[in-house]
Amino acid sequence: MISRSTFWLKNLSAALVVILLGSCGFAGDEDQVRVTVVEDGPTRINPVGTRLNFASATMRAAMAKGLVGLDEEGRVVPALAARWIVSNDGLSYIFRLFDAKWDDGRQISAERVTRLLRERFTELGDSRLQHDISEIEEVVSMTGRVIEIRLDSPHPNFLQLLAQPEMGLFRAGHGAGPMRLLSEVDAIKLNRFDEPSQEEKDAEEEDDRWVSLRSEPAAVAIARYRAGGVQMVLNGKYHHLPLIEAAGISTSDLRLDPVAGLFGLRFIRANGFWAVPGNREILAMAINRPALLTSFPGVSAWQSRLKIIPEALDVDGINTYPDWAGMTMQERIAFSRNHVRQWKASEGPIVPLTIALPDAAGADILFKRIQSDLRRVGLNARKVGMNQDADVQLVDEIAPYDSPQWFLKQLICPVTPVCLNDADAQIVEAEAATNLEIKARLYAEVEKMLVNHYNFIPIAVPIRWSIARQGQRGFAVNPRGWHPLNPLVGIPIS
């Protein structure tokens, strides 16, 4: 029987042959850039809606500005808004808009943007940001070019939330740049948004800067890059890493974003042995994280994690590690093995833990390591597909903004049935607090509750990789894992 890893590597070889036969490469003109986005699911690119895949979000950000956006280094920069001020209490954000137009030539007004923002915030109640926009109280049009967003409690990282691609605005299908759709033949092709100046028209100068965007499975995307059909591959994840090595991609072309987020096992069902938090703790203790991460090629900098909230975000006591964090791996194995032996003696056999993982070579590596670690302490595991019934599912998500609340809200009862009502209630209390010290204290208490509940088993920092040659204009690794298209060809966002 052919293993999944072998199957994926054969897919890569087949994809490479097809693309090599049909590709003529590119001329290397830095004003014409071809990009492909890795997608595991549907590869259709559609910037409209709320549940956007990465490619669709990339297209939306290119065509539909929000009040602010993200540049190639992941920094918040002006977009529709030229500047803004934040009230001392953090409850009011006032934006002054640029004097600009939609792509049908109509003037952008504060009144219309206000209406569009209200509608968009409502729509995003059915999106990945649904738990992040709850603090928005009201959007008000103050004058022809001034908008105020009022919050019901302070959100220190609110601008990072507003810069997400889902916050880009369309008016009756028309965006405001920084790019416009040029063609949809073979791939999405985008170029400069604004009309050429009169001087450019008089001189018959044409701006031939454009970016083509396509979306495809990892094997095809990597093969296309190797064949010279694209200059850049975006949105690679941990389970695609074996394909990078198999394709012989230069390590200097592999770029890892220093992102923050969650990468670990979230319990979505807890029966028998796994219904007890102290038993779920055994799973956390048994995993040899350094050995697991070094099983993947080309990513020696991948960092393991024992706690829910990253150390970089620890503020005012939000710094809870599990009780066993100071134990050696050998001590953890011995403790876990003895615990499991005692349980079996009193309660009987333990059914294997079912883990939902992607069908990919890297996921097979991850599963085999976890299964091996569990077997060392007297447990076992079984791998199932992401859409099949399971005890735990792999969470591999990037935090859209730098705040402890995002990490904690990924473990609330609306997200997973294995949860704590007390923790949810405390999160609600923390969100309502207007004093930042009180808010931080409440979040610290929630983190401690969830660490001891073990409904989430942290493993590592998420991996997000891109492939791009050294010196690629407008590209930089960044903590948001976001790579806008317009800087690639020197088109400013505003």
BASE-858956 format. One record per residue (C-alpha): residue in one letter; residue number from 1; y negated, z negated, x negated. Coordinates in steps of 0.2 Angstrom, whole numbers. Each point is the difference from the previous one (the first is absolute). Example, Ala and Ser with C-alpha at 12.3 -4.5 7.8 and 13.67 -1.06 7.14 Angstrom:
# BASE-858956
+--------+-----+-------+-------+-------+
| residu | num | north |    up |  east |
+--------+-----+-------+-------+-------+
|      a |   1 |    22 |   -39 |   -62 |
|      s |   2 |   -17 |     3 |    -6 |
+--------+-----+-------+-------+-------+
***
This chain:
# BASE-858956
+--------+-----+-------+-------+-------+
| residu | num | north |    up |  east |
+--------+-----+-------+-------+-------+
|      m |   1 |     0 |     0 |     0 |
|      i |   2 |   -17 |     5 |    -7 |
|      s |   3 |   -12 |   -15 |    -2 |
|      r |   4 |   -17 |     0 |     8 |
|      s |   5 |    -8 |     0 |   -17 |
|      t |   6 |    10 |    15 |    -5 |
|      f |   7 |    -5 |     8 |    16 |
|      w |   8 |   -18 |    -2 |    -2 |
|      l |   9 |     0 |     6 |   -18 |
|      k |  10 |     9 |    16 |     6 |
|      n |  11 |   -14 |     2 |    13 |
|      l |  12 |   -12 |    -1 |   -14 |
|      s |  13 |     9 |    14 |   -10 |
|      a |  14 |     1 |    11 |    15 |
|      a |  15 |   -18 |    -2 |     4 |
|      l |  16 |    -5 |     4 |   -18 |
|      v |  17 |     9 |    16 |     0 |
|      v |  18 |    -8 |     6 |    16 |
|      i |  19 |   -17 |    -5 |    -5 |
|      l |  20 |     2 |     8 |   -17 |
|      l |  21 |     5 |    16 |     7 |
|      g |  22 |   -15 |     0 |    12 |
|      s |  23 |   -13 |    -7 |   -10 |
|      c |  24 |   -13 |     9 |   -11 |
|      g |  25 |    -8 |   -17 |    -5 |
|      f |  26 |   -19 |    -2 |     0 |
|      a |  27 |   -14 |     6 |   -11 |
|      g |  28 |    -6 |   -17 |    -5 |
|      d |  29 |   -18 |     2 |     8 |
|      e |  30 |    -6 |   -18 |     2 |
|      d |  31 |   -10 |     6 |    16 |
|      q |  32 |    17 |     5 |     9 |
|      v |  33 |    12 |   -14 |     1 |
|      r |  34 |    17 |     0 |     9 |
|      v |  35 |     7 |   -17 |     6 |
|      t |  36 |    16 |    -5 |     8 |
|      v |  37 |     4 |   -16 |     9 |
|      v |  38 |    17 |    -8 |     0 |
|      e |  39 |     6 |    -5 |    17 |
|      d |  40 |    17 |    -7 |     5 |
|      g |  41 |    -2 |     4 |    18 |
|      p |  42 |    -9 |    14 |    10 |
|      t |  43 |   -10 |    11 |   -12 |
|      r |  44 |   -12 |     7 |    13 |
|      i |  45 |   -19 |    -3 |    -5 |
|      n |  46 |   -10 |    -5 |    15 |
|      p |  47 |   -16 |   -10 |    -3 |
|      v |  48 |    -2 |    -5 |    19 |
|      g |  49 |     7 |   -16 |     7 |
|      t |  50 |     3 |   -17 |    -6 |
|      r |  51 |    18 |     0 |    -8 |
|      l |  52 |    -4 |    11 |   -15 |
|      n |  53 |    12 |     4 |   -14 |
|      f |  54 |    -8 |     0 |   -17 |
|      a |  55 |    -3 |    19 |     0 |
|      s |  56 |    -9 |    -1 |    17 |
|      a |  57 |   -10 |   -15 |    -6 |
|      t |  58 |    -5 |    10 |   -15 |
|      m |  59 |    -6 |    15 |    10 |
|      r |  60 |    -9 |   -11 |    12 |
|      a |  61 |   -10 |    -9 |   -14 |
|      a |  62 |    -4 |    17 |    -7 |
|      m |  63 |    -7 |     7 |    17 |
|      a |  64 |    -6 |   -16 |    10 |
|      k |  65 |   -11 |   -12 |    -9 |
|      g |  66 |    -1 |   -18 |     6 |
|      l |  67 |   -15 |   -11 |    -3 |
|      v |  68 |     6 |    -3 |   -17 |
|      g |  69 |    14 |     7 |   -11 |
|      l |  70 |    10 |    -2 |   -15 |
|      d |  71 |    -3 |     9 |   -17 |
|      e |  72 |    13 |     5 |   -12 |
|      e |  73 |     0 |   -17 |    -8 |
|      g |  74 |     3 |    -9 |    17 |
|      r |  75 |   -18 |    -6 |     1 |
|      v |  76 |    -9 |    -1 |    16 |
|      v |  77 |   -14 |    13 |     0 |
|      p |  78 |   -13 |     7 |    13 |
|      a |  79 |     6 |    13 |    12 |
|      l |  80 |    -8 |     2 |    17 |
|      a |  81 |   -10 |   -16 |    -4 |
|      a |  82 |   -13 |     2 |   -14 |
|      r |  83 |    -1 |   -19 |    -2 |
|      w |  84 |     4 |   -16 |     8 |
|      i |  85 |    -4 |   -19 |     0 |
|      v |  86 |    11 |   -15 |     5 |
|      s |  87 |    -7 |   -15 |     8 |
|      n |  88 |     1 |   -17 |    -9 |
|      d |  89 |    13 |    -6 |    13 |
|      g |  90 |    11 |    15 |    -3 |
|      l |  91 |     0 |     4 |    19 |
|      s |  92 |   -12 |    15 |     0 |
|      y |  93 |     1 |    17 |   -10 |
|      i |  94 |   -15 |    11 |     2 |
|      f |  95 |     2 |    18 |    -5 |
|      r |  96 |   -14 |    14 |    -2 |
|      l |  97 |     7 |    17 |     2 |
|      f |  98 |    -3 |    15 |   -11 |
|      d |  99 |   -10 |    14 |     8 |
|      a | 100 |    15 |    12 |     3 |
|      k | 101 |    10 |    11 |    11 |
|      w | 102 |    17 |     3 |     7 |
|      d | 103 |     9 |    16 |    -5 |
|      d | 104 |    -6 |     9 |    16 |
|      g | 105 |   -18 |    -3 |    -6 |
|      r | 106 |    -5 |   -14 |    13 |
|      q | 107 |   -10 |   -14 |    -7 |
|      i | 108 |     9 |   -17 |    -3 |
|      s | 109 |    -8 |   -14 |    10 |
|      a | 110 |     3 |   -19 |     0 |
|      e | 111 |     3 |     1 |    19 |
|      r | 112 |    14 |    12 |    -2 |
|      v | 113 |     8 |    -8 |   -15 |
|      t | 114 |     0 |   -17 |     9 |
|      r | 115 |     9 |     8 |    15 |
|      l | 116 |    13 |     8 |   -12 |
|      l | 117 |     2 |   -16 |    -9 |
|      r | 118 |     4 |   -10 |    16 |
|      e | 119 |    12 |    13 |     5 |
|      r | 120 |     8 |     0 |   -17 |
|      f | 121 |     2 |   -19 |    -1 |
|      t | 122 |     9 |     1 |    17 |
|      e | 123 |    11 |    14 |    -5 |
|      l | 124 |     5 |    -9 |   -16 |
|      g | 125 |     8 |   -14 |    10 |
|      d | 126 |    15 |    11 |    -1 |
|      s | 127 |     0 |     2 |   -19 |
|      r | 128 |     5 |    -8 |   -17 |
|      l | 129 |   -18 |    -8 |     2 |
|      q | 130 |     3 |    -8 |    17 |
|      h | 131 |     1 |   -18 |    -7 |
|      d | 132 |   -15 |     3 |   -12 |
|      i | 133 |   -14 |     5 |    13 |
|      s | 134 |     2 |   -15 |    11 |
|      e | 135 |   -16 |    -8 |    -7 |
|      i | 136 |   -11 |    15 |     5 |
|      e | 137 |   -11 |    -7 |    15 |
|      e | 138 |   -12 |    14 |     3 |
|      v | 139 |    -8 |    16 |    -6 |
|      v | 140 |   -19 |     2 |     4 |
|      s | 141 |   -12 |    15 |    -2 |
|      m | 142 |   -16 |    -7 |    -6 |
|      t | 143 |   -11 |    15 |    -3 |
|      g | 144 |     3 |    19 |    -3 |
|      r | 145 |     8 |    -3 |   -17 |
|      v | 146 |     5 |   -19 |     0 |
|      i | 147 |    16 |    -8 |     6 |
|      e | 148 |     6 |   -18 |     0 |
|      i | 149 |    18 |    -6 |     0 |
|      r | 150 |     2 |   -18 |     6 |
|      l | 151 |    15 |   -10 |    -4 |
|      d | 152 |     6 |   -16 |     8 |
|      s | 153 |     4 |    -8 |   -17 |
|      p | 154 |    -4 |     4 |   -18 |
|      h | 155 |    11 |    14 |    -8 |
|      p | 156 |    -5 |     0 |   -19 |
|      n | 157 |    10 |    17 |    -2 |
|      f | 158 |    -6 |     9 |    15 |
|      l | 159 |    -7 |    14 |    -9 |
|      q | 160 |    17 |     4 |    -8 |
|      l | 161 |     7 |     0 |    18 |
|      l | 162 |   -14 |    12 |     6 |
|      a | 163 |     4 |    12 |   -15 |
|      q | 164 |    18 |     3 |     6 |
|      p | 165 |     3 |    19 |     4 |
|      e | 166 |     4 |    -5 |    18 |
|      m | 167 |   -18 |    -5 |     2 |
|      g | 168 |    -6 |    18 |    -3 |
|      l | 169 |    -9 |     7 |    16 |
|      f | 170 |     2 |    16 |     9 |
|      r | 171 |   -12 |     5 |    14 |
|      a | 172 |     9 |    12 |    12 |
|      g | 173 |    11 |     6 |   -15 |
|      h | 174 |   -15 |     2 |   -12 |
|      g | 175 |    -1 |   -11 |   -16 |
|      a | 176 |   -14 |    -3 |   -12 |
|      g | 177 |     8 |     5 |   -16 |
|      p | 178 |     0 |    -2 |   -15 |
|      m | 179 |    12 |    15 |     2 |
|      r | 180 |     4 |    12 |    14 |
|      l | 181 |    15 |    10 |     5 |
|      l | 182 |     1 |    17 |    -7 |
|      s | 183 |    18 |     6 |     4 |
|      e | 184 |    17 |    -7 |     6 |
|      v | 185 |    10 |    15 |    -8 |
|      d | 186 |    14 |    -7 |   -10 |
|      a | 187 |    -9 |   -16 |    -3 |
|      i | 188 |   -16 |    -9 |     5 |
|      k | 189 |   -14 |     7 |    -9 |
|      l | 190 |   -17 |    -9 |    -1 |
|      n | 191 |   -16 |     4 |    -8 |
|      r | 192 |   -18 |    -6 |    -1 |
|      f | 193 |    -7 |    -7 |    17 |
|      d | 194 |   -19 |     5 |    -1 |
|      e | 195 |    -7 |    17 |     1 |
|      p | 196 |    -6 |     8 |   -16 |
|      s | 197 |   -19 |    -2 |    -3 |
|      q | 198 |   -12 |    15 |     2 |
|      e | 199 |    -1 |     2 |   -18 |
|      e | 200 |    18 |     1 |    -2 |
|      k | 201 |     1 |    13 |    14 |
|      d | 202 |   -14 |    10 |    -7 |
|      a | 203 |     9 |     0 |   -17 |
|      e | 204 |    16 |     5 |     9 |
|      e | 205 |     8 |   -15 |    -8 |
|      e | 206 |    16 |    -6 |     9 |
|      d | 207 |     8 |   -17 |    -2 |
|      d | 208 |    18 |     3 |    -3 |
|      r | 209 |     5 |   -18 |    -2 |
|      w | 210 |    15 |    -4 |    11 |
|      v | 211 |    15 |   -11 |     1 |
|      s | 212 |    17 |     5 |     8 |
|      l | 213 |    10 |   -14 |     7 |
|      r | 214 |    18 |     0 |     5 |
|      s | 215 |    13 |   -13 |     5 |
|      e | 216 |    19 |     0 |    -5 |
|      p | 217 |    15 |   -10 |    -5 |
|      a | 218 |     0 |    -8 |   -17 |
|      a | 219 |    12 |    12 |    -8 |
|      v | 220 |    -9 |    15 |     5 |
|      a | 221 |   -17 |    -7 |    -5 |
|      i | 222 |     6 |    -5 |   -17 |
|      a | 223 |     8 |    17 |    -2 |
|      r | 224 |   -16 |     9 |     5 |
|      y | 225 |   -10 |   -10 |   -13 |
|      r | 226 |    13 |     4 |   -14 |
|      a | 227 |    -1 |    18 |     5 |
|      g | 228 |   -19 |     0 |    -1 |
|      g | 229 |    -3 |     3 |    18 |
|      v | 230 |   -11 |   -15 |     2 |
|      q | 231 |   -11 |   -11 |   -11 |
|      m | 232 |     3 |   -16 |     8 |
|      v | 233 |    13 |   -10 |    10 |
|      l | 234 |    -5 |   -15 |    10 |
|      n | 235 |     8 |   -15 |    10 |
|      g | 236 |    16 |    -2 |   -11 |
|      k | 237 |     9 |   -16 |     3 |
|      y | 238 |    13 |   -11 |    -8 |
|      h | 239 |    15 |     9 |     7 |
|      h | 240 |    -5 |    17 |    -6 |
|      l | 241 |    -1 |    -6 |   -19 |
|      p | 242 |    17 |     7 |    -5 |
|      l | 243 |    -5 |    17 |     5 |
|      i | 244 |   -15 |    -1 |   -13 |
|      e | 245 |    12 |    -3 |   -14 |
|      a | 246 |    12 |    13 |     6 |
|      a | 247 |   -13 |    13 |     1 |
|      g | 248 |    -6 |    -4 |   -18 |
|      i | 249 |   -18 |    -3 |     5 |
|      s | 250 |   -10 |    -7 |   -15 |
|      t | 251 |    -3 |   -18 |     0 |
|      s | 252 |   -19 |     4 |    -4 |
|      d | 253 |    -1 |     9 |    17 |
|      l | 254 |     7 |   -14 |    10 |
|      r | 255 |   -14 |   -11 |     6 |
|      l | 256 |     3 |   -18 |     8 |
|      d | 257 |   -13 |    -7 |    11 |
|      p | 258 |    -3 |   -19 |    -2 |
|      v | 259 |     1 |    -3 |    19 |
|      a | 260 |     2 |   -17 |     9 |
|      g | 261 |    12 |    -1 |    15 |
|      l | 262 |    17 |    -6 |     6 |
|      f | 263 |    16 |     6 |    -7 |
|      g | 264 |    15 |   -10 |     5 |
|      l | 265 |    12 |    -4 |    14 |
|      r | 266 |    -6 |    -5 |    17 |
|      f | 267 |    12 |    -8 |    12 |
|      i | 268 |     0 |     9 |    17 |
|      r | 269 |    16 |    -9 |     6 |
|      a | 270 |     7 |   -17 |    -5 |
|      n | 271 |    18 |    -4 |     6 |
|      g | 272 |    13 |   -12 |    -6 |
|      f | 273 |    -3 |    -5 |   -18 |
|      w | 274 |   -17 |     9 |    -1 |
|      a | 275 |    -7 |    -9 |    15 |
|      v | 276 |    -3 |   -15 |   -11 |
|      p | 277 |   -16 |     1 |   -11 |
|      g | 278 |     9 |   -10 |   -14 |
|      n | 279 |    13 |    14 |     0 |
|      r | 280 |   -12 |    14 |    -1 |
|      e | 281 |    -7 |    -9 |   -15 |
|      i | 282 |    16 |     4 |    -9 |
|      l | 283 |    -3 |    18 |     2 |
|      a | 284 |   -17 |    -3 |    -9 |
|      m | 285 |     8 |   -10 |   -13 |
|      a | 286 |    14 |    12 |    -4 |
|      i | 287 |   -10 |    16 |    -3 |
|      n | 288 |    -2 |     3 |   -19 |
|      r | 289 |   -17 |     8 |     1 |
|      p | 290 |    -3 |     5 |   -18 |
|      a | 291 |    18 |     8 |    -1 |
|      l | 292 |    -3 |     9 |    16 |
|      l | 293 |   -17 |     8 |    -5 |
|      t | 294 |     6 |     5 |   -17 |
|      s | 295 |    14 |    10 |     8 |
|      f | 296 |   -13 |    13 |     5 |
|      p | 297 |    -5 |    13 |   -14 |
|      g | 298 |   -18 |     2 |    -6 |
|      v | 299 |    -8 |   -15 |     8 |
|      s | 300 |     1 |   -14 |   -13 |
|      a | 301 |   -17 |    -7 |     7 |
|      w | 302 |     8 |    -4 |    17 |
|      q | 303 |    -4 |   -18 |     5 |
|      s | 304 |    11 |   -12 |     9 |
|      r | 305 |    -6 |   -12 |    13 |
|      l | 306 |     6 |   -17 |     6 |
|      k | 307 |   -14 |    -3 |    13 |
|      i | 308 |    -8 |     8 |    15 |
|      i | 309 |   -18 |     1 |    -5 |
|      p | 310 |    -3 |     8 |   -17 |
|      e | 311 |    -7 |   -12 |   -14 |
|      a | 312 |   -16 |    11 |    -1 |
|      l | 313 |    -5 |    -5 |    17 |
|      d | 314 |     4 |   -18 |    -2 |
|      v | 315 |   -16 |   -10 |     6 |
|      d | 316 |    -3 |   -18 |     5 |
|      g | 317 |    18 |    -5 |    -1 |
|      i | 318 |     9 |    15 |     7 |
|      n | 319 |    13 |    -1 |   -13 |
|      t | 320 |    17 |    -5 |     7 |
|      y | 321 |    15 |     4 |   -11 |
|      p | 322 |    18 |    -4 |     6 |
|      d | 323 |     7 |   -17 |    -6 |
|      w | 324 |    13 |     9 |   -11 |
|      a | 325 |   -13 |    10 |    -9 |
|      g | 326 |     2 |   -10 |   -16 |
|      m | 327 |    19 |     2 |    -1 |
|      t | 328 |     9 |    11 |   -12 |
|      m | 329 |    10 |    15 |     7 |
|      q | 330 |    16 |    -9 |    -5 |
|      e | 331 |    -6 |   -16 |     9 |
|      r | 332 |    -4 |    10 |    16 |
|      i | 333 |    17 |     8 |     0 |
|      a | 334 |     9 |   -16 |    -2 |
|      f | 335 |   -10 |    -8 |    14 |
|      s | 336 |     3 |    14 |    11 |
|      r | 337 |    18 |     2 |    -3 |
|      n | 338 |     3 |   -18 |     4 |
|      h | 339 |   -10 |     1 |    16 |
|      v | 340 |    10 |    15 |     6 |
|      r | 341 |    16 |    -9 |    -4 |
|      q | 342 |    -4 |   -15 |    10 |
|      w | 343 |    -6 |    10 |    14 |
|      k | 344 |    16 |    10 |     1 |
|      a | 345 |    10 |   -16 |    -1 |
|      s | 346 |    -8 |    -7 |    15 |
|      e | 347 |    -5 |    16 |    10 |
|      g | 348 |    12 |    13 |    -5 |
|      p | 349 |    -2 |    18 |    -6 |
|      i | 350 |   -18 |     8 |    -2 |
|      v | 351 |    -2 |    18 |     6 |
|      p | 352 |    -8 |    12 |   -12 |
|      l | 353 |   -19 |     1 |     1 |
|      t | 354 |    -5 |    17 |     7 |
|      i | 355 |   -15 |     8 |   -10 |
|      a | 356 |   -10 |    15 |     7 |
|      l | 357 |    -6 |    11 |   -14 |
|      p | 358 |    -5 |    18 |    -2 |
|      d | 359 |    14 |    13 |    -3 |
|      a | 360 |    -6 |     4 |   -18 |
|      a | 361 |     7 |    -2 |   -18 |
|      g | 362 |   -12 |   -14 |    -4 |
|      a | 363 |     4 |   -10 |    16 |
|      d | 364 |    19 |     1 |    -6 |
|      i | 365 |    -5 |    -8 |   -17 |
|      l | 366 |   -10 |   -14 |     9 |
|      f | 367 |    15 |    -3 |    12 |
|      k | 368 |    13 |    -1 |   -13 |
|      r | 369 |   -10 |   -12 |   -10 |
|      i | 370 |    -3 |   -12 |    15 |
|      q | 371 |    18 |     2 |     5 |
|      s | 372 |     6 |    -4 |   -17 |
|      d | 373 |   -12 |   -16 |    -1 |
|      l | 374 |     7 |    -6 |    17 |
|      r | 375 |    18 |     2 |    -5 |
|      r | 376 |    -3 |   -11 |   -15 |
|      v | 377 |    -4 |   -14 |    12 |
|      g | 378 |    14 |     3 |    13 |
|      l | 379 |   -10 |    12 |    12 |
|      n | 380 |     1 |    18 |     3 |
|      a | 381 |   -12 |    14 |     7 |
|      r | 382 |     2 |    16 |     9 |
|      k | 383 |   -13 |    15 |     0 |
|      v | 384 |    -5 |     8 |    16 |
|      g | 385 |   -14 |    13 |     4 |
|      m | 386 |   -18 |    -5 |     4 |
|      n | 387 |     2 |     4 |    18 |
|      q | 388 |    17 |   -10 |     2 |
|      d | 389 |     3 |   -18 |     6 |
|      a | 390 |    -2 |   -11 |   -15 |
|      d | 391 |    -3 |   -18 |    -5 |
|      v | 392 |   -14 |     4 |   -12 |
|      q | 393 |   -10 |    16 |    -4 |
|      l | 394 |    -9 |     5 |   -15 |
|      v | 395 |   -19 |    -2 |     1 |
|      d | 396 |   -10 |    11 |   -12 |
|      e | 397 |   -18 |     0 |     5 |
|      i | 398 |   -17 |     0 |    -8 |
|      a | 399 |   -13 |   -12 |     5 |
|      p | 400 |   -15 |    10 |     7 |
|      y | 401 |   -12 |   -14 |    -5 |
|      d | 402 |    -1 |   -15 |   -12 |
|      s | 403 |     3 |   -15 |    11 |
|      p | 404 |    14 |   -13 |     3 |
|      q | 405 |    -1 |     3 |    18 |
|      w | 406 |     8 |    17 |    -1 |
|      f | 407 |    15 |    -6 |    -9 |
|      l | 408 |     3 |   -14 |    12 |
|      k | 409 |    -2 |    11 |    15 |
|      q | 410 |    14 |    11 |    -5 |
|      l | 411 |    12 |   -15 |     4 |
|      i | 412 |    -7 |    -5 |    17 |
|      c | 413 |    11 |     1 |    16 |
|      p | 414 |    -7 |    16 |     7 |
|      v | 415 |     7 |     8 |   -16 |
|      t | 416 |    16 |    -8 |    -2 |
|      p | 417 |    11 |   -11 |    12 |
|      v | 418 |     5 |   -12 |   -15 |
|      c | 419 |   -17 |    -9 |     0 |
|      l | 420 |    -9 |   -16 |     3 |
|      n | 421 |   -11 |    -3 |    15 |
|      d | 422 |    -9 |   -14 |    -9 |
|      a | 423 |    -4 |    12 |   -14 |
|      d | 424 |    -7 |    13 |    12 |
|      a | 425 |   -11 |   -14 |     9 |
|      q | 426 |    -7 |    -5 |   -17 |
|      i | 427 |    -4 |    18 |    -5 |
|      v | 428 |   -10 |     1 |    17 |
|      e | 429 |    -9 |   -16 |    -4 |
|      a | 430 |    -4 |     7 |   -18 |
|      e | 431 |    -7 |    16 |     7 |
|      a | 432 |   -11 |    -9 |    12 |
|      a | 433 |    -7 |   -12 |   -13 |
|      t | 434 |   -18 |     5 |    -6 |
|      n | 435 |     1 |   -11 |   -15 |
|      l | 436 |     8 |     9 |   -15 |
|      e | 437 |     7 |   -16 |    -8 |
|      i | 438 |     8 |    -5 |    17 |
|      k | 439 |     7 |    17 |     2 |
|      a | 440 |     8 |     0 |   -18 |
|      r | 441 |     7 |   -18 |     3 |
|      l | 442 |     9 |     6 |    16 |
|      y | 443 |     6 |    16 |    -8 |
|      a | 444 |     7 |   -11 |   -14 |
|      e | 445 |    10 |   -11 |    12 |
|      v | 446 |     7 |    16 |     9 |
|      e | 447 |     6 |     7 |   -17 |
|      k | 448 |     9 |   -17 |    -3 |
|      m | 449 |     8 |     1 |    17 |
|      l | 450 |     6 |    18 |    -3 |
|      v | 451 |     6 |    -3 |   -18 |
|      n | 452 |    11 |   -14 |     7 |
|      h | 453 |     6 |    10 |    15 |
|      y | 454 |     6 |    15 |   -11 |
|      n | 455 |    -2 |    13 |    13 |
|      f | 456 |    -6 |    11 |   -14 |
|      i | 457 |     8 |     1 |   -18 |
|      p | 458 |   -12 |     7 |   -12 |
|      i | 459 |     7 |    10 |   -14 |
|      a | 460 |   -14 |    10 |    -9 |
|      v | 461 |   -17 |     8 |     1 |
|      p | 462 |     1 |    17 |     9 |
|      i | 463 |     2 |    15 |   -10 |
|      r | 464 |   -11 |    15 |     3 |
|      w | 465 |     0 |    15 |   -12 |
|      s | 466 |    -8 |    16 |    -2 |
|      i | 467 |     3 |    15 |   -12 |
|      a | 468 |   -15 |     8 |    -8 |
|      r | 469 |    -4 |     6 |   -17 |
|      q | 470 |   -11 |   -10 |   -11 |
|      g | 471 |   -19 |     5 |     2 |
|      q | 472 |     2 |     5 |    18 |
|      r | 473 |   -18 |     0 |     7 |
|      g | 474 |    -3 |   -12 |    14 |
|      f | 475 |    17 |   -10 |    -1 |
|      a | 476 |     2 |   -18 |    -5 |
|      v | 477 |    13 |   -13 |     2 |
|      n | 478 |    -8 |   -14 |    11 |
|      p | 479 |     5 |   -16 |    10 |
|      r | 480 |    -1 |     9 |    17 |
|      g | 481 |    13 |    13 |    -4 |
|      w | 482 |   -12 |    13 |     8 |
|      h | 483 |    -4 |    17 |    -8 |
|      p | 484 |   -14 |     9 |    10 |
|      l | 485 |     0 |    19 |    -1 |
|      n | 486 |   -18 |     4 |    -2 |
|      p | 487 |    -3 |    -8 |   -18 |
|      l | 488 |    14 |    12 |    -6 |
|      v | 489 |   -12 |    15 |     1 |
|      g | 490 |   -16 |   -10 |    -3 |
|      i | 491 |    -6 |    -1 |    19 |
|      p | 492 |    -9 |   -16 |     3 |
|      i | 493 |     4 |   -11 |    16 |
|      s | 494 |   -18 |     0 |     5 |
+--------+-----+-------+-------+-------+
***
